[in-house]
Amino acid sequence: MRRMLMRAMFGAALAALAIGAEAADELKVLIVEGQNNHSWKTTTPLLKNELERSGRFQAMVVTSPPAGAKESEWDSFRPEFQKFDVVLTNYNGEAWPAPVREALEEYVTDGGGLVVMHAANNAFPDWPAYNEMIGLGWRGADFGDRITVDDHGGIVRAPKGEGPGAGHGARHAFVVTVLKPGHPITRGLPAKWTHAVDELYHGQRGPARNMDVLAAAFSDKAKGGTGANEPMLWTVPFGKGRVVTNVMGHAQGDDLGAIEAADFRALIVRCAEWAATGDVTLPVPADFPPLAK
């Protein structure tokens, strides 16, 4: 009886250690929402579910006050970024209070990860550090440099005032081309794949310093585009931290096809893991779109 009891206790201890090790492998991600010109009340639960479904993340959501809220309401909005391995922003709205902006700058500078989703790169044009973090944002033609990609994968830089500002043509499905197949985020992905019907951002502007463009898409003039290969997915180092921007993922009303697409769901998880750790351990899902013809 005593031996059986000892074995049971030993087995329970091993199980506890295994559970502890598994929990230690999970990364903590904070999703910031609350204002957006897109359907954040719908998209945030989808993002949270996808991150947690991967088995790699514990996700928490923090919601800002609504547009036009009193200053007293903003006083209680103090996301504790430092408690998380990575922050995913699904926010595009009024400026955050100075303490929140300073906290995010410090968090990323000290090594925190930041993932910027679609319209979140539209936010905060008057916040210099945020512009540095995202590299390119939804800004006017006179704001900063523009980046496009030539047909050989080379980066072409246009100074402010030269060429268009930010915009997009009609929503349509488009081919995404991987430029850096060796990067952890894009490693193992098809060289080209067809993304779902979405807004193809063009003419993004910003400091564009130290950008590593991982994927681009051709902005067809027939669809209201620029006739250039526009960045879709890129990274920027900021201090010790890693920032990744994915401008795909339009969602308004019942138009959720872009964020429900298998490639977008996979990229959100892979971007978050890379921003948090500098690597991606998750496999490419079986439902990822095949090589585009």
N, C-alpha and C positions, 0 to 999 in steps of 0.2 A: 504493500500500500504506500509505504514511504517513498519507494523508488518511483512509483507511478505519479505521486504528488510532485516529486522533484522534477520528473520529466515534463509534467504539465507546466510547472512554474518556469522551467527552462525554455519550453516552447513559447510560452506567453512572452517571455523576455525577448526572445529572438523576433517574434512578431512585432513587438513594440519598437524594437530597433529598426526593423524593416520599414514600418510605417513612418518613423521619424526620418529615416533616410529619404523616403519618397517625398515627404513634406518638404524636406530641405531642398529638394531638386526643383520644387515649384517656384516660379518667379511671381512677384507681386506687381500687378499693373494697375495704375490709376487712370480711369477714363474721365476726362473733364468735359462737361456738357453744360447746357443751360440756355444758350442763345445760338442761333444759326439761321441762315436763310434756306437751309435744307431741313429735312424732317428728322431732327435729332432724337425726338421722343421715340421714333421707330428704329433708327439706326443704332443707337447706343445699346439697346438690348441684344440686337443681332451681333454687334461687335463683342459684347461681353460673353455671349453664348459661344461664339466661335473660339475665343481665346481660352475659355475654360474647357470646352470640348476637346481641345488639343491635349489636355492633360498636363500642360506645361505651366499654366498660369492660374493664379488666384486673382480675380478681378474685382475691383471696387469702383464705384461711380461717385463723383462729386458734382453737384449741380449748382450753377451760379444763380444769383438772383435774376429775375426777368428784366427785360429791357425797360428802362425808365424807373427802376426801383430806387428807393430812397438810399441815401448814403449809409444810414444805420443798418440797412439790410446787407450792404456790401461789407460792413465791418465784421460780419460773422463769416464771410467767405474767405477762408484761409486754408486752402488745400495743403496737406502735410506731405509735400512731394518727397521729402527725404526718407519717408518710410517705405518707398516703393523702388523697385528695380527699374521700372520704366513708366513713363507717362504717355498716354495716347490722348491727343487733343481732338475733340469733335466739336470745337467751339469756334464760332465766328460771330462776334457781337461787340458790345461796348468794351471799352478799355478796362482791364483789371486794375484794382487799386495798386499803388506803388509797392506795398509790402509783398503782394502776390507776384508781381513782375520780378522783383528783386529775389524772391525765394526761388522762382523757376530758374533764373540766371545762375544763381549760386548752385542749385541742384545739378544742372547740366555741366557747369564748369567743373564741379567736383567729381564728375564721372557718371551722372545719371543719364538715362536714355530717354529720348523724346521721339514719338511717332506723330507725324502731322498728316491728317487725313483730309483729302479733297479740299473743301471750302475752308478748312482751318488755316490754309495758307493765305486766305484772303484777309485774315484778321490782323489787327495791330500795325498798320502802316507807319504809325508814329513812334514805334518802339524799336530803337536801333538794334538792340541785342537780339530781338526776335527776328528782325530782317537778316541779321548775320546767321542765326541758327538755321533758318529755312532756306537761305541762299537765294531763292526766287519766290516771289509771291504775286498775288493778283494786284498789280499796281499799274499806274499809267506809264505811257511811253517815256516820260521825262523823269521817271523815278530812279532808274538804275540800268545796269547792263541787261541785255537779253542773251540767252544761250540757245543755240540750235545745234543740230548734229548733221554733218555732211554725209554723203552717201557711203563714205568709207569708215564711218564711226568717229570721225574727228570732231572736236568741239569748235564751234564758231561763235565768237563773242561779238556782239554789236553794242556800241555805247549808247547811253541814254539819249533819247531823241531820235534815234535812228531805227526805223521800223515800227511795227505796231506795239501797242500796249496789250494788256491782258484781255483775253476774250475767249470765246469758243463759237463754233458753228453749230449747225443742227446736230442733235444727238444721233449717233449711229454706231454700229459695230465697227471696230477698227483693229488693225494688226499691231501688236506690240513686239518690238524687236529688242532682244537682249544685247547690250553693248559690253557688259562685263560678266561673262559666263563663269568666271572664277570667283566672283564675290559670293560670300556665304548666302546672301539673300536669294541670288539668282542661280546658284549652283544647282545643276540638275534640271532646271526648267528648259522647256523647248526653246530653240534659238529664236523662233517666232511663234506667236500664238494669236488667235482671234479673241479679243476681249468683247464682252457684251455691249449692248447699246448703252452709250455713256456720253458725257460731255468730254470732248477732247480739248483740253486747255491749250491755249497758245499765247505767245507774247508775254510770258511771265517775266517779271523784272525784279532786280535786287542786286545786292553786293556780289552774289555768285562767286564767293571766294572759297577755294579749296573744295569745290563741288566734285563729286564723283557720280557721273550720270550712269545709272545702271541699265535703264531701258528708255526707249523713245518710241514715238508713233508718228506716222506721216499725217500731217494736217492737210487734208485734201481741199483745194480751193472750190471744188464742186460742192462741198459740204459747208462752205462758208469759212474754210480754214485759210492757212497762210501759204501753203505750198512748200512747207519746210518740215523737217523732222523735229518734233518738239519733245523735250524731256517729259517723261511720265513718272519716273522713279529715280530718286537721287539721295545721296548722303552728304552730310557736312559735319566735320568735327568741330566741336565747340568746347574749348578747354580740354578737359579729360573725357568729356562726354561725347555721345554719338547721337546724331539727329538724322532721321530718315523721313522724306516727304514722298507721299504717293498721291498724285493729283487725280487719280481715278476714284470713282465711288459716288457719283451723283445719286441723290435720292430725294424725291419730292412727292408727297401724296402717295399714290399707289405705284409710282414708278420706282421700283426697288430692284430692278433687274441687274443693275451694275454692282450693287453691294451683295446681292445674293449669288452672283456669279462665282464659280469655283475658283477662278484665278484670283479674284479680289480677296476672297476669304482666306486663301492660302497665303497671299502676300501680307495681309494684316498680321497674321500669326508669325510669319517668318521675319517681317520687319520688327515686330515687337521683341522677338527673341534676340535678334542681332543687336538692336539698340540697347538691350539690357546686358548682353554678355559679350558681344563682339563675334559671336558665332551662331550657327543655326544647326541644331541637332535633329529637328523634325523632318521627316521624309516629305518628298513632294507627293501630295495626295493623288490617288488613282484617278480621280475625276478632273484633274487639271486639264485644261483644253490641250488637244494634241497639236503637233506642229502645223502651223498655218501653211496653206498651199499658196 
